[in-house]
Amino acid sequence: MFLSDLEKNKVARISNILDGEFSINAKLREVGFAEGDEVEIIAYGPVAKTPICVRLNRTMIALRPNEAKYIEVEL
């Protein structure tokens, strides 16, 4: 499952970060995403569910849905 498919308020663990367009893998890792980290979707933005507010460990991060689709998670 991908982070973009995770239901709100469900906690998951990152299993993989895919390498996609524009070196998205490197950008996500710079922000702090890594395999084994806990993630949870806290809220969605008001327009078309954009951005996605994600709790990564103890930090809140805003992601675009097209960025979240590169993060594989396990419940």
PQR file of N, CA, C, O and H, with PARSE charges and radii, in Angstrom:
ATOM      1  N   MET A   1       0.855  -1.160   0.000 -0.4000 1.5000
ATOM      2  CA  MET A   1       0.000   0.000   0.000 -0.0000 2.0000
ATOM      3  C   MET A   1       0.908   1.232   0.000  0.5500 1.7000
ATOM      4  O   MET A   1       2.041   1.186   0.481 -0.5500 1.4000
ATOM      5  N   PHE A   2       0.393   2.320  -0.543 -0.4000 1.5000
ATOM      6  CA  PHE A   2       1.148   3.559  -0.593 -0.0000 2.0000
ATOM      7  C   PHE A   2       0.593   4.550   0.424  0.5500 1.7000
ATOM      8  O   PHE A   2      -0.572   4.465   0.811 -0.5500 1.4000
ATOM      9  H   PHE A   2      -0.527   2.357  -0.933  0.4000 1.0000
ATOM     10  N   LEU A   3       1.421   5.477   0.849 -0.4000 1.5000
ATOM     11  CA  LEU A   3       0.990   6.481   1.817 -0.0000 2.0000
ATOM     12  C   LEU A   3      -0.235   7.237   1.311  0.5500 1.7000
ATOM     13  O   LEU A   3      -1.096   7.619   2.103 -0.5500 1.4000
ATOM     14  H   LEU A   3       2.367   5.546   0.535  0.4000 1.0000
ATOM     15  N   SER A   4      -0.321   7.453   0.022 -0.4000 1.5000
ATOM     16  CA  SER A   4      -1.473   8.162  -0.551 -0.0000 2.0000
ATOM     17  C   SER A   4      -2.771   7.371  -0.386  0.5500 1.7000
ATOM     18  O   SER A   4      -3.852   7.950  -0.486 -0.5500 1.4000
ATOM     19  H   SER A   4       0.379   7.143  -0.622  0.4000 1.0000
ATOM     20  N   ASP A   5      -2.690   6.058  -0.136 -0.4000 1.5000
ATOM     21  CA  ASP A   5      -3.870   5.203   0.048 -0.0000 2.0000
ATOM     22  C   ASP A   5      -4.225   4.991   1.516  0.5500 1.7000
ATOM     23  O   ASP A   5      -5.281   4.435   1.821 -0.5500 1.4000
ATOM     24  H   ASP A   5      -1.812   5.587  -0.055  0.4000 1.0000
ATOM     25  N   LEU A   6      -3.367   5.422   2.416 -0.4000 1.5000
ATOM     26  CA  LEU A   6      -3.575   5.205   3.845 -0.0000 2.0000
ATOM     27  C   LEU A   6      -4.760   6.029   4.338  0.5500 1.7000
ATOM     28  O   LEU A   6      -4.919   7.192   3.967 -0.5500 1.4000
ATOM     29  H   LEU A   6      -2.510   5.873   2.168  0.4000 1.0000
ATOM     30  N   GLU A   7      -5.587   5.412   5.177 -0.4000 1.5000
ATOM     31  CA  GLU A   7      -6.734   6.120   5.744 -0.0000 2.0000
ATOM     32  C   GLU A   7      -6.263   7.092   6.817  0.5500 1.7000
ATOM     33  O   GLU A   7      -5.241   6.882   7.471 -0.5500 1.4000
ATOM     34  H   GLU A   7      -5.458   4.468   5.479  0.4000 1.0000
ATOM     35  N   LYS A   8      -7.035   8.159   6.977 -0.4000 1.5000
ATOM     36  CA  LYS A   8      -6.737   9.170   7.992 -0.0000 2.0000
ATOM     37  C   LYS A   8      -6.725   8.529   9.388  0.5500 1.7000
ATOM     38  O   LYS A   8      -7.570   7.691   9.703 -0.5500 1.4000
ATOM     39  H   LYS A   8      -7.865   8.330   6.446  0.4000 1.0000
ATOM     40  N   ASN A   9      -5.764   8.929  10.207 -0.4000 1.5000
ATOM     41  CA  ASN A   9      -5.598   8.476  11.591 -0.0000 2.0000
ATOM     42  C   ASN A   9      -5.154   7.021  11.739  0.5500 1.7000
ATOM     43  O   ASN A   9      -5.215   6.481  12.844 -0.5500 1.4000
ATOM     44  H   ASN A   9      -5.077   9.609   9.951  0.4000 1.0000
ATOM     45  N   LYS A  10      -4.714   6.378  10.674 -0.4000 1.5000
ATOM     46  CA  LYS A  10      -4.137   5.035  10.752 -0.0000 2.0000
ATOM     47  C   LYS A  10      -2.619   5.167  10.758  0.5500 1.7000
ATOM     48  O   LYS A  10      -2.045   5.919   9.970 -0.5500 1.4000
ATOM     49  H   LYS A  10      -4.664   6.816   9.777  0.4000 1.0000
ATOM     50  N   VAL A  11      -1.982   4.433  11.652 -0.4000 1.5000
ATOM     51  CA  VAL A  11      -0.523   4.477  11.757 -0.0000 2.0000
ATOM     52  C   VAL A  11       0.064   3.357  10.907  0.5500 1.7000
ATOM     53  O   VAL A  11      -0.423   2.227  10.933 -0.5500 1.4000
ATOM     54  H   VAL A  11      -2.448   3.823  12.292  0.4000 1.0000
ATOM     55  N   ALA A  12       1.111   3.677  10.158 -0.4000 1.5000
ATOM     56  CA  ALA A  12       1.785   2.689   9.309 -0.0000 2.0000
ATOM     57  C   ALA A  12       3.294   2.898   9.428  0.5500 1.7000
ATOM     58  O   ALA A  12       3.764   3.895   9.977 -0.5500 1.4000
ATOM     59  H   ALA A  12       1.506   4.595  10.137  0.4000 1.0000
ATOM     60  N   ARG A  13       4.028   1.937   8.902 -0.4000 1.5000
ATOM     61  CA  ARG A  13       5.483   2.007   8.903 -0.0000 2.0000
ATOM     62  C   ARG A  13       5.958   2.031   7.450  0.5500 1.7000
ATOM     63  O   ARG A  13       5.460   1.279   6.612 -0.5500 1.4000
ATOM     64  H   ARG A  13       3.647   1.128   8.456  0.4000 1.0000
ATOM     65  N   ILE A  14       6.914   2.894   7.166 -0.4000 1.5000
ATOM     66  CA  ILE A  14       7.450   3.003   5.807 -0.0000 2.0000
ATOM     67  C   ILE A  14       8.263   1.754   5.490  0.5500 1.7000
ATOM     68  O   ILE A  14       9.162   1.380   6.243 -0.5500 1.4000
ATOM     69  H   ILE A  14       7.319   3.505   7.847  0.4000 1.0000
ATOM     70  N   SER A  15       7.942   1.114   4.372 -0.4000 1.5000
ATOM     71  CA  SER A  15       8.677  -0.076   3.962 -0.0000 2.0000
ATOM     72  C   SER A  15       9.627   0.202   2.797  0.5500 1.7000
ATOM     73  O   SER A  15      10.627  -0.498   2.635 -0.5500 1.4000
ATOM     74  H   SER A  15       7.212   1.418   3.760  0.4000 1.0000
ATOM     75  N   ASN A  16       9.322   1.219   1.986 -0.4000 1.5000
ATOM     76  CA  ASN A  16      10.156   1.507   0.817 -0.0000 2.0000
ATOM     77  C   ASN A  16       9.827   2.902   0.309  0.5500 1.7000
ATOM     78  O   ASN A  16       8.694   3.368   0.429 -0.5500 1.4000
ATOM     79  H   ASN A  16       8.510   1.788   2.118  0.4000 1.0000
ATOM     80  N   ILE A  17      10.820   3.556  -0.252 -0.4000 1.5000
ATOM     81  CA  ILE A  17      10.606   4.827  -0.939 -0.0000 2.0000
ATOM     82  C   ILE A  17      11.058   4.618  -2.373  0.5500 1.7000
ATOM     83  O   ILE A  17      12.241   4.408  -2.641 -0.5500 1.4000
ATOM     84  H   ILE A  17      11.740   3.177  -0.349  0.4000 1.0000
ATOM     85  N   LEU A  18      10.112   4.678  -3.281 -0.4000 1.5000
ATOM     86  CA  LEU A  18      10.398   4.418  -4.680 -0.0000 2.0000
ATOM     87  C   LEU A  18      11.136   5.590  -5.309  0.5500 1.7000
ATOM     88  O   LEU A  18      10.963   6.736  -4.892 -0.5500 1.4000
ATOM     89  H   LEU A  18       9.151   4.849  -3.063  0.4000 1.0000
ATOM     90  N   ASP A  19      11.954   5.304  -6.307 -0.4000 1.5000
ATOM     91  CA  ASP A  19      12.650   6.359  -7.039 -0.0000 2.0000
ATOM     92  C   ASP A  19      11.790   6.731  -8.231  0.5500 1.7000
ATOM     93  O   ASP A  19      11.505   5.894  -9.087 -0.5500 1.4000
ATOM     94  H   ASP A  19      12.094   4.373  -6.646  0.4000 1.0000
ATOM     95  N   GLY A  20      11.385   7.961  -8.283 -0.4000 1.5000
ATOM     96  CA  GLY A  20      10.499   8.403  -9.357 -0.0000 2.0000
ATOM     97  C   GLY A  20      11.046   9.620 -10.066  0.5500 1.7000
ATOM     98  O   GLY A  20      12.245   9.898 -10.048 -0.5500 1.4000
ATOM     99  H   GLY A  20      11.616   8.641  -7.588  0.4000 1.0000
ATOM    100  N   GLU A  21      10.145  10.324 -10.681 -0.4000 1.5000
ATOM    101  CA  GLU A  21      10.505  11.511 -11.453 -0.0000 2.0000
ATOM    102  C   GLU A  21      11.121  12.586 -10.566  0.5500 1.7000
ATOM    103  O   GLU A  21      10.792  12.685  -9.384 -0.5500 1.4000
ATOM    104  H   GLU A  21       9.171  10.098 -10.696  0.4000 1.0000
ATOM    105  N   PHE A  22      12.010  13.385 -11.133 -0.4000 1.5000
ATOM    106  CA  PHE A  22      12.629  14.525 -10.459 -0.0000 2.0000
ATOM    107  C   PHE A  22      13.337  14.140  -9.160  0.5500 1.7000
ATOM    108  O   PHE A  22      13.352  14.930  -8.217 -0.5500 1.4000
ATOM    109  H   PHE A  22      12.278  13.304 -12.093  0.4000 1.0000
ATOM    110  N   SER A  23      13.912  12.961  -9.093 -0.4000 1.5000
ATOM    111  CA  SER A  23      14.635  12.499  -7.899 -0.0000 2.0000
ATOM    112  C   SER A  23      13.802  12.656  -6.632  0.5500 1.7000
ATOM    113  O   SER A  23      14.298  13.136  -5.613 -0.5500 1.4000
ATOM    114  H   SER A  23      13.899  12.319  -9.859  0.4000 1.0000
ATOM    115  N   ILE A  24      12.535  12.251  -6.697 -0.4000 1.5000
ATOM    116  CA  ILE A  24      11.629  12.365  -5.559 -0.0000 2.0000
ATOM    117  C   ILE A  24      12.158  11.598  -4.358  0.5500 1.7000
ATOM    118  O   ILE A  24      11.949  12.009  -3.216 -0.5500 1.4000
ATOM    119  H   ILE A  24      12.132  11.861  -7.525  0.4000 1.0000
ATOM    120  N   ASN A  25      12.835  10.496  -4.603 -0.4000 1.5000
ATOM    121  CA  ASN A  25      13.410   9.705  -3.519 -0.0000 2.0000
ATOM    122  C   ASN A  25      14.359  10.561  -2.682  0.5500 1.7000
ATOM    123  O   ASN A  25      14.256  10.578  -1.455 -0.5500 1.4000
ATOM    124  H   ASN A  25      13.004  10.162  -5.530  0.4000 1.0000
ATOM    125  N   ALA A  26      15.260  11.255  -3.319 -0.4000 1.5000
ATOM    126  CA  ALA A  26      16.231  12.093  -2.609 -0.0000 2.0000
ATOM    127  C   ALA A  26      15.538  13.226  -1.859  0.5500 1.7000
ATOM    128  O   ALA A  26      15.923  13.544  -0.734 -0.5500 1.4000
ATOM    129  H   ALA A  26      15.343  11.242  -4.315  0.4000 1.0000
ATOM    130  N   LYS A  27      14.540  13.827  -2.453 -0.4000 1.5000
ATOM    131  CA  LYS A  27      13.822  14.932  -1.810 -0.0000 2.0000
ATOM    132  C   LYS A  27      13.078  14.452  -0.558  0.5500 1.7000
ATOM    133  O   LYS A  27      13.098  15.124   0.474 -0.5500 1.4000
ATOM    134  H   LYS A  27      14.227  13.569  -3.367  0.4000 1.0000
ATOM    135  N   LEU A  28      12.427  13.296  -0.651 -0.4000 1.5000
ATOM    136  CA  LEU A  28      11.716  12.753   0.500 -0.0000 2.0000
ATOM    137  C   LEU A  28      12.681  12.396   1.623  0.5500 1.7000
ATOM    138  O   LEU A  28      12.385  12.628   2.795 -0.5500 1.4000
ATOM    139  H   LEU A  28      12.412  12.750  -1.489  0.4000 1.0000
ATOM    140  N   ARG A  29      13.815  11.842   1.277 -0.4000 1.5000
ATOM    141  CA  ARG A  29      14.818  11.489   2.288 -0.0000 2.0000
ATOM    142  C   ARG A  29      15.410  12.742   2.947  0.5500 1.7000
ATOM    143  O   ARG A  29      15.707  12.727   4.141 -0.5500 1.4000
ATOM    144  H   ARG A  29      14.056  11.654   0.325  0.4000 1.0000
ATOM    145  N   GLU A  30      15.581  13.821   2.181 -0.4000 1.5000
ATOM    146  CA  GLU A  30      16.089  15.068   2.755 -0.0000 2.0000
ATOM    147  C   GLU A  30      15.143  15.625   3.807  0.5500 1.7000
ATOM    148  O   GLU A  30      15.585  16.216   4.792 -0.5500 1.4000
ATOM    149  H   GLU A  30      15.340  13.834   1.211  0.4000 1.0000
ATOM    150  N   VAL A  31      13.841  15.441   3.603 -0.4000 1.5000
ATOM    151  CA  VAL A  31      12.841  15.924   4.545 -0.0000 2.0000
ATOM    152  C   VAL A  31      12.808  15.040   5.791  0.5500 1.7000
ATOM    153  O   VAL A  31      12.391  15.488   6.860 -0.5500 1.4000
ATOM    154  H   VAL A  31      13.482  14.961   2.802  0.4000 1.0000
ATOM    155  N   GLY A  32      13.246  13.783   5.658 -0.4000 1.5000
ATOM    156  CA  GLY A  32      13.308  12.909   6.821 -0.0000 2.0000
ATOM    157  C   GLY A  32      12.635  11.563   6.673  0.5500 1.7000
ATOM    158  O   GLY A  32      12.655  10.774   7.618 -0.5500 1.4000
ATOM    159  H   GLY A  32      13.584  13.419   4.790  0.4000 1.0000
ATOM    160  N   PHE A  33      12.041  11.263   5.529 -0.4000 1.5000
ATOM    161  CA  PHE A  33      11.398   9.970   5.326 -0.0000 2.0000
ATOM    162  C   PHE A  33      12.459   8.884   5.171  0.5500 1.7000
ATOM    163  O   PHE A  33      13.427   9.060   4.431 -0.5500 1.4000
ATOM    164  H   PHE A  33      12.026  11.904   4.761  0.4000 1.0000
ATOM    165  N   ALA A  34      12.279   7.763   5.869 -0.4000 1.5000
ATOM    166  CA  ALA A  34      13.201   6.632   5.772 -0.0000 2.0000
ATOM    167  C   ALA A  34      12.455   5.348   6.112  0.5500 1.7000
ATOM    168  O   ALA A  34      11.443   5.374   6.812 -0.5500 1.4000
ATOM    169  H   ALA A  34      11.493   7.620   6.470  0.4000 1.0000
ATOM    170  N   GLU A  35      12.962   4.233   5.613 -0.4000 1.5000
ATOM    171  CA  GLU A  35      12.364   2.948   5.897 -0.0000 2.0000
ATOM    172  C   GLU A  35      12.366   2.712   7.404  0.5500 1.7000
ATOM    173  O   GLU A  35      13.339   3.013   8.095 -0.5500 1.4000
ATOM    174  H   GLU A  35      13.785   4.212   5.044  0.4000 1.0000
ATOM    175  N   GLY A  36      11.243   2.160   7.904 -0.4000 1.5000
ATOM    176  CA  GLY A  36      11.124   1.861   9.320 -0.0000 2.0000
ATOM    177  C   GLY A  36      10.463   2.970  10.131  0.5500 1.7000
ATOM    178  O   GLY A  36      10.068   2.737  11.274 -0.5500 1.4000
ATOM    179  H   GLY A  36      10.453   1.915   7.343  0.4000 1.0000
ATOM    180  N   ASP A  37      10.333   4.166   9.570 -0.4000 1.5000
ATOM    181  CA  ASP A  37       9.698   5.276  10.294 -0.0000 2.0000
ATOM    182  C   ASP A  37       8.192   5.112  10.337  0.5500 1.7000
ATOM    183  O   ASP A  37       7.590   4.547   9.424 -0.5500 1.4000
ATOM    184  H   ASP A  37      10.654   4.355   8.642  0.4000 1.0000
ATOM    185  N   GLU A  38       7.580   5.618  11.418 -0.4000 1.5000
ATOM    186  CA  GLU A  38       6.124   5.614  11.549 -0.0000 2.0000
ATOM    187  C   GLU A  38       5.540   6.839  10.876  0.5500 1.7000
ATOM    188  O   GLU A  38       6.065   7.945  11.007 -0.5500 1.4000
ATOM    189  H   GLU A  38       8.069   6.077  12.160  0.4000 1.0000
ATOM    190  N   VAL A  39       4.441   6.632  10.152 -0.4000 1.5000
ATOM    191  CA  VAL A  39       3.729   7.739   9.517 -0.0000 2.0000
ATOM    192  C   VAL A  39       2.240   7.621   9.798  0.5500 1.7000
ATOM    193  O   VAL A  39       1.717   6.529  10.019 -0.5500 1.4000
ATOM    194  H   VAL A  39       4.014   5.734  10.046  0.4000 1.0000
ATOM    195  N   GLU A  40       1.573   8.759   9.785 -0.4000 1.5000
ATOM    196  CA  GLU A  40       0.124   8.798   9.991 -0.0000 2.0000
ATOM    197  C   GLU A  40      -0.418  10.012   9.255  0.5500 1.7000
ATOM    198  O   GLU A  40       0.161  11.096   9.334 -0.5500 1.4000
ATOM    199  H   GLU A  40       1.998   9.646   9.605  0.4000 1.0000
ATOM    200  N   ILE A  41      -1.525   9.841   8.538 -0.4000 1.5000
ATOM    201  CA  ILE A  41      -2.170  10.980   7.893 -0.0000 2.0000
ATOM    202  C   ILE A  41      -3.044  11.655   8.941  0.5500 1.7000
ATOM    203  O   ILE A  41      -3.945  11.038   9.510 -0.5500 1.4000
ATOM    204  H   ILE A  41      -1.995   8.961   8.474  0.4000 1.0000
ATOM    205  N   ILE A  42      -2.762  12.938   9.187 -0.4000 1.5000
ATOM    206  CA  ILE A  42      -3.473  13.710  10.196 -0.0000 2.0000
ATOM    207  C   ILE A  42      -4.661  14.449   9.589  0.5500 1.7000
ATOM    208  O   ILE A  42      -5.745  14.465  10.173 -0.5500 1.4000
ATOM    209  H   ILE A  42      -2.030  13.439   8.725  0.4000 1.0000
ATOM    210  N   ALA A  43      -4.467  15.060   8.420 -0.4000 1.5000
ATOM    211  CA  ALA A  43      -5.537  15.852   7.806 -0.0000 2.0000
ATOM    212  C   ALA A  43      -5.276  16.014   6.318  0.5500 1.7000
ATOM    213  O   ALA A  43      -4.167  15.794   5.829 -0.5500 1.4000
ATOM    214  H   ALA A  43      -3.587  15.047   7.945  0.4000 1.0000
ATOM    215  N   TYR A  44      -6.320  16.400   5.620 -0.4000 1.5000
ATOM    216  CA  TYR A  44      -6.239  16.718   4.196 -0.0000 2.0000
ATOM    217  C   TYR A  44      -6.551  18.189   4.004  0.5500 1.7000
ATOM    218  O   TYR A  44      -7.312  18.770   4.777 -0.5500 1.4000
ATOM    219  H   TYR A  44      -7.221  16.578   6.016  0.4000 1.0000
ATOM    220  N   GLY A  45      -5.968  18.794   2.980 -0.4000 1.5000
ATOM    221  CA  GLY A  45      -6.258  20.185   2.654 -0.0000 2.0000
ATOM    222  C   GLY A  45      -7.683  20.340   2.163  0.5500 1.7000
ATOM    223  O   GLY A  45      -8.333  19.350   1.825 -0.5500 1.4000
ATOM    224  H   GLY A  45      -5.349  18.321   2.353  0.4000 1.0000
ATOM    225  N   PRO A  46      -8.184  21.579   2.117 -0.5600 1.5000
ATOM    226  CA  PRO A  46      -9.583  21.829   1.781  0.2800 2.0000
ATOM    227  C   PRO A  46      -9.938  21.645   0.304  0.5500 1.7000
ATOM    228  O   PRO A  46     -11.104  21.429  -0.026 -0.5500 1.4000
ATOM    229  N   VAL A  47      -8.961  21.728  -0.572 -0.4000 1.5000
ATOM    230  CA  VAL A  47      -9.241  21.631  -2.004 -0.0000 2.0000
ATOM    231  C   VAL A  47      -8.636  20.350  -2.560  0.5500 1.7000
ATOM    232  O   VAL A  47      -7.415  20.200  -2.589 -0.5500 1.4000
ATOM    233  H   VAL A  47      -8.014  21.904  -0.303  0.4000 1.0000
ATOM    234  N   ALA A  48      -9.472  19.441  -2.995 -0.4000 1.5000
ATOM    235  CA  ALA A  48      -9.044  18.182  -3.624 -0.0000 2.0000
ATOM    236  C   ALA A  48      -8.093  17.374  -2.738  0.5500 1.7000
ATOM    237  O   ALA A  48      -7.210  16.683  -3.245 -0.5500 1.4000
ATOM    238  H   ALA A  48     -10.464  19.563  -2.971  0.4000 1.0000
ATOM    239  N   LYS A  49      -8.274  17.459  -1.407 -0.4000 1.5000
ATOM    240  CA  LYS A  49      -7.437  16.727  -0.450 -0.0000 2.0000
ATOM    241  C   LYS A  49      -5.952  17.047  -0.615  0.5500 1.7000
ATOM    242  O   LYS A  49      -5.097  16.178  -0.448 -0.5500 1.4000
ATOM    243  H   LYS A  49      -8.991  18.020  -0.994  0.4000 1.0000
ATOM    244  N   THR A  50      -5.662  18.300  -0.943 -0.4000 1.5000
ATOM    245  CA  THR A  50      -4.283  18.734  -1.130 -0.0000 2.0000
ATOM    246  C   THR A  50      -4.018  19.940  -0.256  0.5500 1.7000
ATOM    247  O   THR A  50      -4.850  20.847  -0.237 -0.5500 1.4000
ATOM    248  H   THR A  50      -6.357  19.006  -1.079  0.4000 1.0000
ATOM    249  N   PRO A  51      -2.935  20.009   0.455 -0.5600 1.5000
ATOM    250  CA  PRO A  51      -1.918  18.987   0.681  0.2800 2.0000
ATOM    251  C   PRO A  51      -2.374  17.960   1.716  0.5500 1.7000
ATOM    252  O   PRO A  51      -3.441  18.095   2.316 -0.5500 1.4000
ATOM    253  N   ILE A  52      -1.557  16.945   1.910 -0.4000 1.5000
ATOM    254  CA  ILE A  52      -1.799  15.928   2.935 -0.0000 2.0000
ATOM    255  C   ILE A  52      -0.897  16.267   4.119  0.5500 1.7000
ATOM    256  O   ILE A  52       0.312  16.429   3.954 -0.5500 1.4000
ATOM    257  H   ILE A  52      -0.691  16.836   1.422  0.4000 1.0000
ATOM    258  N   CYS A  53      -1.475  16.373   5.292 -0.4000 1.5000
ATOM    259  CA  CYS A  53      -0.696  16.617   6.512 -0.0000 2.0000
ATOM    260  C   CYS A  53      -0.324  15.255   7.100  0.5500 1.7000
ATOM    261  O   CYS A  53      -1.197  14.467   7.465 -0.5500 1.4000
ATOM    262  H   CYS A  53      -2.457  16.242   5.425  0.4000 1.0000
ATOM    263  N   VAL A  54       0.969  14.992   7.186 -0.4000 1.5000
ATOM    264  CA  VAL A  54       1.480  13.697   7.631 -0.0000 2.0000
ATOM    265  C   VAL A  54       2.299  13.883   8.906  0.5500 1.7000
ATOM    266  O   VAL A  54       3.099  14.813   9.012 -0.5500 1.4000
ATOM    267  H   VAL A  54       1.678  15.632   6.889  0.4000 1.0000
ATOM    268  N   ARG A  55       2.092  12.994   9.863 -0.4000 1.5000
ATOM    269  CA  ARG A  55       2.962  12.948  11.034 -0.0000 2.0000
ATOM    270  C   ARG A  55       4.044  11.923  10.740  0.5500 1.7000
ATOM    271  O   ARG A  55       3.754  10.744  10.537 -0.5500 1.4000
ATOM    272  H   ARG A  55       1.442  12.239   9.776  0.4000 1.0000
ATOM    273  N   LEU A  56       5.276  12.369  10.717 -0.4000 1.5000
ATOM    274  CA  LEU A  56       6.427  11.500  10.495 -0.0000 2.0000
ATOM    275  C   LEU A  56       7.213  11.473  11.791  0.5500 1.7000
ATOM    276  O   LEU A  56       7.846  12.462  12.162 -0.5500 1.4000
ATOM    277  H   LEU A  56       5.512  13.326  10.881  0.4000 1.0000
ATOM    278  N   ASN A  57       7.173  10.337  12.484 -0.4000 1.5000
ATOM    279  CA  ASN A  57       7.710  10.234  13.833 -0.0000 2.0000
ATOM    280  C   ASN A  57       7.016  11.292  14.693  0.5500 1.7000
ATOM    281  O   ASN A  57       5.844  11.113  15.025 -0.5500 1.4000
ATOM    282  H   ASN A  57       6.659   9.534  12.183  0.4000 1.0000
ATOM    283  N   ARG A  58       7.677  12.372  15.065 -0.4000 1.5000
ATOM    284  CA  ARG A  58       7.004  13.411  15.857 -0.0000 2.0000
ATOM    285  C   ARG A  58       6.954  14.745  15.128  0.5500 1.7000
ATOM    286  O   ARG A  58       6.765  15.784  15.761 -0.5500 1.4000
ATOM    287  H   ARG A  58       8.629  12.518  14.795  0.4000 1.0000
ATOM    288  N   THR A  59       7.117  14.737  13.820 -0.4000 1.5000
ATOM    289  CA  THR A  59       7.145  15.948  13.016 -0.0000 2.0000
ATOM    290  C   THR A  59       5.966  15.967  12.053  0.5500 1.7000
ATOM    291  O   THR A  59       5.605  14.937  11.484 -0.5500 1.4000
ATOM    292  H   THR A  59       7.270  13.893  13.306  0.4000 1.0000
ATOM    293  N   MET A  60       5.366  17.146  11.872 -0.4000 1.5000
ATOM    294  CA  MET A  60       4.272  17.305  10.909 -0.0000 2.0000
ATOM    295  C   MET A  60       4.860  17.806   9.589  0.5500 1.7000
ATOM    296  O   MET A  60       5.642  18.755   9.560 -0.5500 1.4000
ATOM    297  H   MET A  60       5.659  17.983  12.334  0.4000 1.0000
ATOM    298  N   ILE A  61       4.464  17.145   8.502 -0.4000 1.5000
ATOM    299  CA  ILE A  61       4.965  17.493   7.173 -0.0000 2.0000
ATOM    300  C   ILE A  61       3.789  17.545   6.213  0.5500 1.7000
ATOM    301  O   ILE A  61       2.880  16.719   6.293 -0.5500 1.4000
ATOM    302  H   ILE A  61       3.828  16.374   8.526  0.4000 1.0000
ATOM    303  N   ALA A  62       3.806  18.512   5.308 -0.4000 1.5000
ATOM    304  CA  ALA A  62       2.788  18.609   4.264 -0.0000 2.0000
ATOM    305  C   ALA A  62       3.354  18.028   2.978  0.5500 1.7000
ATOM    306  O   ALA A  62       4.451  18.384   2.548 -0.5500 1.4000
ATOM    307  H   ALA A  62       4.545  19.183   5.243  0.4000 1.0000
ATOM    308  N   LEU A  63       2.580  17.119   2.364 -0.4000 1.5000
ATOM    309  CA  LEU A  63       2.983  16.478   1.107 -0.0000 2.0000
ATOM    310  C   LEU A  63       1.897  16.649   0.060  0.5500 1.7000
ATOM    311  O   LEU A  63       0.715  16.764   0.385 -0.5500 1.4000
ATOM    312  H   LEU A  63       1.689  16.829   2.713  0.4000 1.0000
ATOM    313  N   ARG A  64       2.303  16.665  -1.170 -0.4000 1.5000
ATOM    314  CA  ARG A  64       1.341  16.589  -2.270 -0.0000 2.0000
ATOM    315  C   ARG A  64       0.972  15.124  -2.462  0.5500 1.7000
ATOM    316  O   ARG A  64       1.794  14.243  -2.211 -0.5500 1.4000
ATOM    317  H   ARG A  64       3.263  16.572  -1.434  0.4000 1.0000
ATOM    318  N   PRO A  65      -0.253  14.850  -2.905 -0.5600 1.5000
ATOM    319  CA  PRO A  65      -0.631  13.443  -3.143  0.2800 2.0000
ATOM    320  C   PRO A  65       0.309  12.738  -4.118  0.5500 1.7000
ATOM    321  O   PRO A  65       0.579  11.548  -3.955 -0.5500 1.4000
ATOM    322  N   ASN A  66       0.814  13.455  -5.134 -0.4000 1.5000
ATOM    323  CA  ASN A  66       1.708  12.794  -6.093 -0.0000 2.0000
ATOM    324  C   ASN A  66       3.075  12.480  -5.484  0.5500 1.7000
ATOM    325  O   ASN A  66       3.812  11.666  -6.041 -0.5500 1.4000
ATOM    326  H   ASN A  66       0.595  14.421  -5.266  0.4000 1.0000
ATOM    327  N   GLU A  67       3.435  13.100  -4.359 -0.4000 1.5000
ATOM    328  CA  GLU A  67       4.663  12.735  -3.647 -0.0000 2.0000
ATOM    329  C   GLU A  67       4.403  11.532  -2.738  0.5500 1.7000
ATOM    330  O   GLU A  67       5.257  10.656  -2.604 -0.5500 1.4000
ATOM    331  H   GLU A  67       2.836  13.762  -3.907  0.4000 1.0000
ATOM    332  N   ALA A  68       3.232  11.492  -2.120 -0.4000 1.5000
ATOM    333  CA  ALA A  68       2.877  10.404  -1.198 -0.0000 2.0000
ATOM    334  C   ALA A  68       2.759   9.059  -1.907  0.5500 1.7000
ATOM    335  O   ALA A  68       2.884   8.015  -1.268 -0.5500 1.4000
ATOM    336  H   ALA A  68       2.538  12.204  -2.229  0.4000 1.0000
ATOM    337  N   LYS A  69       2.521   9.068  -3.216 -0.4000 1.5000
ATOM    338  CA  LYS A  69       2.368   7.800  -3.939 -0.0000 2.0000
ATOM    339  C   LYS A  69       3.696   7.073  -4.147  0.5500 1.7000
ATOM    340  O   LYS A  69       3.708   5.940  -4.627 -0.5500 1.4000
ATOM    341  H   LYS A  69       2.420   9.917  -3.735  0.4000 1.0000
ATOM    342  N   TYR A  70       4.812   7.711  -3.792 -0.4000 1.5000
ATOM    343  CA  TYR A  70       6.120   7.067  -3.917 -0.0000 2.0000
ATOM    344  C   TYR A  70       6.579   6.429  -2.607  0.5500 1.7000
ATOM    345  O   TYR A  70       7.657   5.838  -2.547 -0.5500 1.4000
ATOM    346  H   TYR A  70       4.802   8.632  -3.403  0.4000 1.0000
ATOM    347  N   ILE A  71       5.765   6.546  -1.565 -0.4000 1.5000
ATOM    348  CA  ILE A  71       6.117   6.006  -0.251 -0.0000 2.0000
ATOM    349  C   ILE A  71       5.284   4.770   0.034  0.5500 1.7000
ATOM    350  O   ILE A  71       4.073   4.873   0.229 -0.5500 1.4000
ATOM    351  H   ILE A  71       4.889   7.026  -1.614  0.4000 1.0000
ATOM    352  N   GLU A  72       5.913   3.603   0.062 -0.4000 1.5000
ATOM    353  CA  GLU A  72       5.210   2.358   0.384 -0.0000 2.0000
ATOM    354  C   GLU A  72       5.168   2.195   1.888  0.5500 1.7000
ATOM    355  O   GLU A  72       6.165   2.416   2.575 -0.5500 1.4000
ATOM    356  H   GLU A  72       6.896   3.520  -0.096  0.4000 1.0000
ATOM    357  N   VAL A  73       3.986   1.798   2.405 -0.4000 1.5000
ATOM    358  CA  VAL A  73       3.818   1.629   3.848 -0.0000 2.0000
ATOM    359  C   VAL A  73       3.155   0.283   4.153  0.5500 1.7000
ATOM    360  O   VAL A  73       2.498  -0.316   3.301 -0.5500 1.4000
ATOM    361  H   VAL A  73       3.177   1.618   1.847  0.4000 1.0000
ATOM    362  N   GLU A  74       3.349  -0.173   5.396 -0.4000 1.5000
ATOM    363  CA  GLU A  74       2.697  -1.383   5.905 -0.0000 2.0000
ATOM    364  C   GLU A  74       1.988  -1.016   7.196  0.5500 1.7000
ATOM    365  O   GLU A  74       2.522  -0.271   8.017 -0.5500 1.4000
ATOM    366  H   GLU A  74       3.882   0.314   6.088  0.4000 1.0000
ATOM    367  N   LEU A  75       0.784  -1.541   7.372 -0.4000 1.5000
ATOM    368  CA  LEU A  75       0.046  -1.289   8.622 -0.0000 2.0000
ATOM    369  C   LEU A  75       0.670  -2.062   9.761  0.5500 1.7000
ATOM    370  O   LEU A  75       0.195  -1.983  10.894 -0.5500 1.4000
ATOM    371  H   LEU A  75       0.350  -2.147   6.704  0.4000 1.0000
TER
END
